């Protein structure tokens, strides 16, 4: 029942994917009775002489001349337009040579020569299809096309909006398909390594690479991106379809036909030999023959592989079930593509992208097939392992070996436990140290605050500005310690999540500075704030606020009265730098080393008696590490210290 649900879910997923894909293939508007064609049997007509030829009117803009290998002339009448940029799109990328002429009021306005036999740079517009710009007020267009293999001329007059919607969506679909194939190849490679070099995964990689090359070639992207300067690859086009041999090899490996069905295995080897014959035929210049063989053998080979899967499933080979589903989807796409290239069915959006759609669904379903195959093999291995353990109980030698294995496992677990105990002991020591510092630095200010409040209640004359400033300093110090303690507890949680987002560094620093204005005023400390514009960093807002607050608080704490704190924010390529400098006493090199090593839990007092534990710097370093940031510290005795924060910049 679970398997039936899984197969139903995959089938519905295929329908769900096909729906939106189909919506991308919108056809452009065309005016009827405006297109004519003429077949130049002798290949002798020029542009001037063809004007007097007997052109034949056509209503079907998806012209298909199969393997005619003659010059085909197309004449198109247009309604002149000055309103928008228009293009003549030939929605088929595999045309050997193609000439384009446009006329404005019987005067030649543009002429282009391009085709798959020329370098890609010769195209007027650099995309995978042939797209010619139509000048304003153009009323007549001539085309001359020729291909040795499968000449098709699906014509469309499109505007810029069509380019930015339908063609852009095709590019997005192709990029998505290519990304899916790359991920599948990487996934199969990794799983193949993990499974101790299982050949089926590497055969699957060959199937994916071969299929990707075929799909990229049929859509024109291979010529655009892979070999734009080598059109000779297009001349010998059947070699690309000959890569289907990898699909056959994968099927044989997956279905284990050598063991499960020897006769079918021999038939598949025969199809491989015929498929491989394409390559020597190309070397001898038999391109048309090679093209016919590779199409027919490819079609028969796909059908034979599907039949092999069905037969093996009926014989009880369970891994064949997902293979049948995946290969059926793939086969439909291949059959449609081959029938279209053999001119049995017309070129359309469906036939043009059938291989791409079928291949994408095939990747998803074959991964499910491989997972099911692994699961089946794992069950079989588990059963074999149980039998082995049963035999071990009757064999003292094997029992002894098993005991040795268990003993080594115990030693291994003991070593792991010892490592964990050591880590726990270090954590306990650190917590004891933290609690000791808290007991000293938090107890004192709170006790002083209680005594001060008691004195103020008995003697109102004690309520002076200096006395209140002292209480405020003690309160701020205690609050800062508690807040850092909470941050330390938060950072110690193993499941703490870092929420990276785009942060306006200038605004964040200004808010923190505003919170510290009373303390700055109380200590008569100046503040020099400088910032570049548009300084945005990728960081966790809560963590970054804690880091900057601690550094500014430390700068105020250790700055004598009358000094100045400098805060600068710079944008350096892909980094945001936040520099906070004070004019305090500075630090020795040993102290800097302790801070950068995370061993900064040392109780120190500020210039006005403020208490400190080193929590702030420890938390700041931990948070910066979690946010992929860094901190640089420089300090000079009697001159002050500078703390520089480095964070990834966001454009």
C-alpha positions in Angstrom: 0.0 0.0 0.0 2.9 2.4 0.8 4.5 1.7 -2.5 1.2 2.4 -4.3 0.9 5.7 -2.5 4.5 6.6 -3.4 4.0 5.8 -7.1 0.8 7.8 -7.2 2.5 10.8 -5.5 5.3 10.7 -8.1 2.8 10.5 -10.9 0.9 13.6 -9.6 4.2 15.4 -9.2 4.9 14.8 -12.9 1.5 16.3 -13.8 2.1 19.2 -11.4 5.4 20.0 -13.1 4.1 19.6 -16.7 1.3 22.0 -16.1 3.3 25.2 -15.4 5.9 24.1 -18.0 3.3 23.9 -20.7 2.0 27.4 -19.8 5.4 28.9 -20.8 5.1 27.8 -24.4 2.8 30.5 -25.7 2.9 31.1 -29.5 3.2 34.6 -31.0 0.6 36.2 -33.2 0.9 35.9 -37.0 -0.9 37.4 -39.9 -2.3 34.8 -42.3 -1.5 34.6 -46.1 1.7 36.5 -45.7 4.4 33.8 -46.1 5.6 32.2 -49.3 8.4 29.6 -50.0 10.4 28.4 -53.0 12.7 25.4 -53.3 15.8 26.1 -55.3 16.5 22.7 -56.8 19.8 23.7 -58.5 20.9 26.0 -55.6 21.7 28.7 -58.2 19.3 31.6 -57.4 20.6 34.9 -56.0 18.5 37.5 -54.2 17.9 39.5 -57.4 16.9 36.4 -59.5 14.7 34.9 -56.8 12.3 37.8 -56.8 10.9 36.5 -60.1 10.6 32.9 -58.9 7.2 31.2 -58.5 6.8 31.3 -54.7 4.2 29.0 -53.1 1.9 30.5 -50.4 1.8 28.6 -47.1 -0.4 29.0 -44.1 1.6 26.8 -41.8 4.5 28.8 -40.3 6.1 25.6 -39.0 7.8 24.7 -42.3 9.5 21.3 -42.3 11.7 20.2 -45.2 13.3 17.2 -43.5 16.7 16.2 -45.1 16.1 18.0 -48.4 19.6 19.6 -48.5 18.4 22.4 -50.9 18.3 26.1 -50.7 14.9 27.1 -49.3 13.8 30.7 -50.0 11.1 32.3 -47.8 9.3 35.6 -48.6 7.4 37.4 -45.9 5.1 40.4 -46.3 4.7 42.6 -43.2 2.6 45.5 -42.2 5.0 48.4 -41.7 5.3 49.5 -38.0 7.0 52.3 -36.1 5.4 51.6 -32.8 7.7 48.9 -31.3 10.8 46.8 -31.9 9.9 43.6 -33.7 12.0 40.5 -34.4 11.7 37.6 -36.8 12.2 34.5 -34.7 13.1 31.1 -36.2 12.2 28.9 -33.3 14.6 26.1 -34.2 18.4 26.4 -33.4 19.8 23.7 -35.8 20.1 25.3 -39.2 23.4 25.0 -41.1 23.3 28.3 -43.1 20.8 31.2 -43.0 20.6 34.5 -44.8 18.3 37.4 -43.9 17.3 40.5 -45.9 14.8 43.2 -44.9 13.4 45.8 -47.2 11.8 49.2 -46.5 9.7 50.5 -49.4 11.6 48.2 -51.8 15.0 49.4 -50.5 17.4 47.0 -48.8 17.8 48.0 -45.1 19.6 45.1 -43.4 21.3 41.8 -44.4 22.7 39.1 -42.0 24.5 35.8 -42.7 24.5 33.3 -40.0 23.9 29.6 -39.2 25.2 26.6 -37.2 28.1 26.2 -39.7 29.5 29.6 -38.7 31.0 30.8 -35.4 28.4 31.8 -32.9 29.8 35.4 -32.8 28.4 35.9 -36.4 24.8 36.0 -35.1 23.2 39.5 -35.0 21.7 38.7 -31.6 23.6 36.4 -29.3 21.1 33.8 -28.1 20.4 30.2 -28.7 17.7 30.8 -31.4 17.9 32.7 -34.6 16.4 36.1 -33.8 16.7 38.9 -36.4 15.8 42.6 -35.6 13.2 44.1 -38.0 13.9 47.8 -38.8 11.0 50.2 -38.6 8.7 50.4 -41.6 9.9 47.0 -43.0 7.4 45.6 -45.4 9.3 42.7 -47.0 11.7 40.0 -45.7 13.6 37.3 -47.6 15.2 34.3 -46.0 17.5 31.7 -47.5 18.1 28.5 -45.5 19.8 25.2 -46.0 20.6 22.2 -43.8 21.9 18.8 -44.6 19.9 17.3 -41.7 16.3 18.1 -40.8 15.7 21.6 -42.0 12.8 23.2 -40.1 11.7 26.8 -40.2 9.1 27.6 -37.5 8.6 31.4 -38.1 7.3 33.9 -35.6 7.1 37.7 -35.6 7.7 38.7 -31.9 8.1 41.9 -29.9 10.3 42.8 -27.0 7.6 41.7 -24.5 7.6 38.2 -26.0 11.4 38.1 -25.7 11.3 39.2 -22.0 8.5 36.8 -21.1 8.3 33.6 -23.2 12.0 33.4 -24.2 13.2 34.5 -20.8 11.1 31.8 -19.2 12.6 29.3 -21.6 16.1 30.4 -20.5 15.0 30.1 -16.9 13.5 26.6 -17.5 16.8 25.5 -19.3 18.9 26.9 -16.4 16.6 25.0 -13.9 17.0 21.9 -15.9 20.8 22.2 -16.1 21.0 22.9 -12.4 18.9 19.8 -11.7 21.2 17.7 -13.9 24.3 19.0 -12.1 22.9 18.3 -8.7 21.9 14.8 -9.8 25.4 14.2 -11.2 27.0 15.4 -7.9 24.5 13.4 -5.8 25.2 10.2 -7.8 28.9 10.7 -7.6 28.8 11.2 -3.8 26.5 8.3 -3.3 28.6 6.2 -5.6 31.7 6.9 -3.5 29.8 6.2 -0.2 28.5 2.9 -1.6 32.1 1.8 -2.2 32.2 2.6 -5.9 28.9 1.0 -7.0 29.0 0.9 -10.8 25.3 1.7 -11.2 25.8 5.3 -9.9 28.7 6.0 -12.3 26.7 4.5 -15.1 23.9 6.8 -14.1 26.3 9.8 -14.3 27.1 8.8 -17.9 23.4 8.7 -18.6 22.9 12.1 -17.2 25.9 13.7 -19.0 24.9 12.1 -22.3 21.2 13.2 -22.0 22.3 16.7 -20.9 24.4 17.1 -24.0 21.6 16.0 -26.3 19.0 18.3 -24.6 21.4 21.3 -24.7 22.2 20.7 -28.3 18.5 20.4 -29.4 17.8 23.7 -27.6 20.8 25.5 -29.1 22.5 26.2 -25.8 25.3 23.8 -26.4 26.5 25.9 -29.4 26.0 29.1 -27.5 28.0 28.2 -24.4 30.0 25.0 -24.9 31.6 25.3 -28.4 30.7 28.7 -29.9 34.0 28.9 -31.8 33.8 25.4 -33.2 30.9 25.0 -35.5 32.4 21.7 -36.8 30.8 20.0 -33.8 27.4 20.9 -35.4 28.4 19.6 -38.8 28.9 16.1 -37.3 25.7 16.4 -35.2 24.9 12.6 -35.0 27.8 12.1 -32.6 25.8 14.0 -29.9 22.9 11.6 -30.3 25.3 8.8 -30.2 25.9 9.6 -26.6 22.7 7.6 -25.9 25.0 4.6 -25.5 25.5 5.7 -21.9 21.8 5.4 -21.3 21.8 1.9 -22.6 24.8 1.0 -20.4 23.1 2.5 -17.3 19.9 0.4 -18.0 21.9 -2.8 -18.4 23.8 -2.0 -15.1 20.6 -1.0 -13.2 18.6 -4.0 -14.3 21.5 -6.3 -14.0 20.6 -7.9 -17.4 23.9 -9.8 -17.5 22.6 -11.9 -14.6 18.8 -11.5 -14.6 18.2 -11.7 -18.4 21.2 -12.9 -20.5 19.2 -12.9 -23.8 18.0 -9.4 -23.3 21.5 -8.4 -22.4 22.8 -9.7 -25.8 20.1 -7.7 -27.6 21.1 -4.6 -25.8 24.7 -5.2 -26.7 23.7 -5.4 -30.4 21.9 -2.1 -30.1 25.1 -0.6 -28.5 27.2 -1.9 -31.4 24.9 -0.3 -34.0 24.8 2.9 -32.0 28.6 3.0 -31.8 28.8 2.5 -35.6 27.7 6.1 -35.9 31.2 7.4 -35.0 33.2 5.6 -37.7 30.5 6.6 -40.3 31.0 10.2 -39.4 34.8 9.8 -39.9 34.1 8.7 -43.4 31.7 11.6 -44.1 28.5 9.5 -44.1 26.6 12.1 -42.0 23.1 11.5 -43.3 23.4 7.8 -42.9 24.8 8.2 -39.4 21.9 10.5 -38.6 19.3 8.0 -39.7 21.0 5.1 -37.9 21.3 6.9 -34.6 17.7 8.0 -34.7 16.3 4.6 -35.5 18.7 2.7 -33.2 18.0 5.2 -30.4 14.3 4.7 -30.7 14.5 0.9 -30.8 17.0 0.8 -28.0 14.8 2.9 -25.7 11.8 0.6 -26.4 14.0 -2.5 -25.8 15.2 -1.1 -22.4 11.6 -0.5 -21.3 10.6 -4.0 -22.4 13.6 -5.4 -20.5 12.4 -3.5 -17.3 8.9 -4.9 -17.7 10.0 -8.5 -18.2 12.4 -8.4 -15.2 9.7 -6.9 -13.0 7.3 -9.6 -14.0 10.0 -12.1 -13.1 10.1 -10.7 -9.6 13.0 -8.2 -9.8 11.4 -5.4 -7.6 13.9 -2.6 -8.4 12.6 -2.6 -12.0 9.2 -1.0 -10.9 10.5 2.6 -10.5 12.8 2.1 -13.5 9.7 1.3 -15.7 8.0 4.5 -14.5 11.0 6.7 -15.0 12.0 5.2 -18.4 8.4 5.5 -19.6 8.4 9.2 -19.0 11.9 9.5 -20.6 10.9 7.3 -23.5 7.9 9.5 -24.4 10.1 12.5 -24.6 12.7 10.6 -26.7 10.1 9.2 -29.1 8.5 12.6 -29.7 11.9 14.2 -30.4 13.0 11.4 -32.8 9.6 11.3 -34.6 9.8 15.1 -35.0 13.4 14.9 -36.3 12.3 12.1 -38.8 9.6 14.5 -39.9 6.9 12.0 -38.9 5.3 14.6 -36.6 5.5 18.4 -37.0 7.7 20.7 -34.9 5.8 22.3 -32.0 6.5 23.6 -28.5 5.8 20.1 -27.2 8.1 18.3 -29.6 10.8 20.9 -29.3 11.0 20.5 -25.5 9.9 16.9 -25.1 13.4 15.6 -24.4 14.0 18.3 -21.9 10.8 17.7 -20.0 11.1 13.9 -20.2 14.7 14.1 -19.1 14.0 16.3 -16.1 11.2 14.0 -14.9 13.4 11.0 -15.6 16.1 12.4 -13.3 13.7 12.7 -10.4 12.1 9.3 -11.0 15.4 7.5 -11.5 16.7 8.8 -8.3 13.7 7.3 -6.7 14.5 4.1 -8.6 18.1 4.1 -7.3 16.9 4.8 -3.8 14.4 1.9 -4.0 17.2 -0.3 -5.4 19.5 0.6 -2.5 16.7 -0.1 -0.1 16.0 -3.5 -1.7 19.7 -4.4 -1.6 19.9 -3.3 2.0 17.0 -5.6 2.9 18.7 -8.4 1.2 22.0 -7.6 2.9 20.3 -7.4 6.3 18.8 -10.9 5.7 22.2 -12.2 4.7 23.8 -10.6 7.8 21.2 -12.3 10.0 22.1 -15.7 8.5 25.8 -14.9 9.0 25.2 -14.2 12.7 23.3 -17.4 13.1 26.2 -19.3 11.6 28.6 -17.5 13.9 26.7 -18.9 16.9 27.6 -22.4 15.8 31.2 -21.6 15.1 33.5 -20.9 18.0 36.2 -19.3 15.9 33.7 -16.9 14.4 32.3 -16.2 17.9 35.8 -15.4 19.1 36.3 -13.0 16.2 33.0 -11.4 17.1 34.1 -11.0 20.7 37.2 -9.3 19.6 35.2 -7.0 17.4 32.9 -6.2 20.4 35.9 -5.6 22.6 37.4 -3.1 20.1 34.0 -1.3 19.9 34.0 -1.1 23.7 37.5 0.4 23.7 36.4 2.9 21.0 33.3 3.9 23.0 35.4 4.2 26.1 37.8 6.5 24.3 34.9 8.6 23.0 33.4 8.8 26.6 36.8 9.9 27.9 36.9 12.7 25.3 33.4 13.8 26.3 34.3 13.7 30.0 37.3 15.9 29.4 35.2 18.4 27.4 32.6 18.3 30.2 35.3 18.9 32.8 36.6 21.9 30.9 33.1 23.3 30.7 32.6 22.8 34.4 35.9 24.6 35.1 34.8 27.4 32.9 31.4 27.7 34.6 33.0 27.6 38.0 35.3 30.4 36.9 32.4 32.4 35.5 30.3 31.9 38.7 33.3 33.0 40.8 33.6 36.2 38.8 29.9 36.8 39.0 29.9 36.3 42.7 32.6 38.9 43.1 31.6 41.5 40.5 27.9 41.3 40.7 27.5 40.9 44.5 29.6 44.0 45.2 27.6 46.5 43.1 24.2 45.1 44.2 25.3 45.2 47.9 26.5 48.8 47.5 23.3 49.8 45.8 21.3 48.4 48.7 23.4 50.2 51.3 23.2 53.5 49.3 19.4 53.3 49.1 19.2 52.6 52.8 21.4 55.7 53.6 19.3 57.8 51.2 16.1 56.8 53.0 17.6 57.8 56.4 19.4 61.0 55.2 17.8 63.0 52.4 20.9 65.2 52.2 22.8 62.4 50.6 20.7 62.7 47.4 23.2 64.7 45.4 24.2 64.6 41.7 27.5 62.9 42.4 25.8 60.3 44.6 23.1 59.6 41.9 25.9 59.4 39.2 27.6 56.8 41.4 24.4 54.8 41.7 23.8 55.1 38.0 27.3 53.8 37.2 26.9 50.9 39.6 23.4 50.1 38.1 24.7 50.3 34.5 27.7 48.1 35.3 25.5 45.5 37.0 22.9 45.6 34.1 25.7 45.2 31.5 27.1 42.2 33.4 23.6 40.6 33.6 23.0 41.2 29.9 26.3 39.7 28.9 25.6 36.7 31.2 22.3 36.2 29.3 24.1 36.4 26.0 26.7 33.9 27.2 23.9 31.5 28.2 22.2 32.1 24.8 25.5 31.4 23.0 26.1 28.2 25.0 22.9 26.7 23.7 23.7 24.0 21.1 20.6 24.6 19.1 21.2 28.4 18.8 20.1 29.6 15.4 21.9 32.4 13.5 19.4 34.5 11.6 21.5 36.2 8.9 19.8 39.3 7.4 20.7 42.6 5.8 21.6 45.1 8.5 22.1 48.9 8.2 25.3 49.2 10.2 25.2 53.0 10.4 21.7 53.1 11.9 22.5 50.3 14.3 25.5 52.1 15.6 23.6 55.3 16.0 20.9 53.6 18.1 23.6 52.1 20.4 25.4 55.4 20.7 22.1 57.1 21.7 21.6 54.6 24.5 25.1 55.4 25.8 24.8 59.2 25.7 24.0 59.6 29.4 27.2 57.7 30.3 29.3 59.7 27.8 27.9 62.9 29.2 28.6 61.8 32.8 32.2 61.0 32.1 32.7 64.1 29.8 33.8 61.8 26.9 33.6 63.1 23.3 32.5 61.0 20.4 33.7 61.2 16.8 31.3 59.2 14.5 32.1 58.7 10.8 30.4 56.4 8.3 30.3 55.7 4.6 26.8 55.7 3.0 25.0 52.4 2.2 26.9 50.3 4.6 24.9 47.1 4.8 26.2 43.8 6.3 24.9 40.2 6.4 24.6 39.4 10.1 22.3 38.4 13.0 20.9 41.6 14.4 20.7 40.5 18.0 24.3 39.2 18.0 25.7 42.2 16.2 24.0 44.6 18.5 25.5 42.7 21.5 29.0 42.9 19.9 28.9 46.6 19.1 27.3 47.5 22.5 30.0 45.6 24.4 32.8 47.3 22.4 31.3 50.8 22.8 30.6 50.1 26.5 34.3 49.0 27.0 35.6 52.1 25.2 33.6 54.3 27.6 34.5 52.2 30.6 38.3 52.5 30.0 38.4 56.1 28.7 39.5 58.8 31.1 37.3 61.9 31.5 37.8 64.4 28.7 39.0 61.9 26.1 37.4 61.1 22.8 36.1 57.8 21.4 36.2 57.3 17.6 33.8 55.1 15.7 34.3 54.7 11.9 32.3 52.6 9.4 33.9 51.8 6.0 32.8 49.7 3.0 35.8 47.8 1.5 34.7 45.8 -1.6 33.0 42.7 -0.1 33.5 43.7 3.6 32.1 46.2 6.1 34.6 47.4 8.7 33.5 48.9 12.0 36.4 50.5 13.9 35.9 51.5 17.6 39.0 53.3 19.2 39.5 54.8 22.6 42.2 56.9 24.3 42.5 54.7 27.4 45.3 53.0 29.1 45.8 50.4 26.4 46.6 46.7 26.8 49.8 44.6 26.9 50.5 42.0 24.3 49.8 39.1 26.6 46.3 40.5 27.4 45.6 40.8 23.6 46.6 37.2 23.1 44.3 36.0 25.9 41.4 38.0 24.4 41.9 36.6 20.8 42.2 33.1 22.3 38.8 33.5 24.0 40.5 33.4 27.5 39.5 37.0 28.5 37.4 36.2 31.7 39.5 38.6 33.8 37.9 41.0 36.3 39.1 44.6 35.5 37.8 48.0 36.6 37.1 51.1 34.5 38.4 54.6 34.9 35.4 55.5 37.1 35.4 52.3 39.1 33.1 50.4 36.7 33.4 46.6 37.1 34.1 44.2 34.3 34.5 40.5 33.8 35.7 40.1 30.2 32.3 38.5 29.3 31.7 41.1 26.6 34.8 40.4 24.6 34.3 36.6 24.9 30.7 36.9 23.7 31.7 39.3 20.9 34.3 36.9 19.6 31.9 33.9 19.7 29.1 35.8 18.0 31.4 37.1 15.2 32.6 33.6 14.5 29.0 32.3 14.2 28.2 35.2 11.8 31.3 34.5 9.6 32.9 37.7 10.8 36.2 38.5 12.4 37.8 40.9 14.9 41.2 42.6 14.8 42.6 44.3 17.9 45.5 46.8 18.2 46.6 48.5 21.4 49.4 50.7 22.7 50.0 51.3 26.4 49.0 54.9 27.5 47.6 55.6 24.0 44.5 53.4 23.8 43.0 50.5 22.0 41.3 49.9 18.6 38.8 47.1 17.9 38.0 46.4 14.2 35.0 44.3 13.3 34.9 42.7 9.8 31.6 41.5 8.3 30.4 40.3 4.9 29.0 43.2 2.9 25.6 43.2 1.2 25.2 45.2 -2.0 
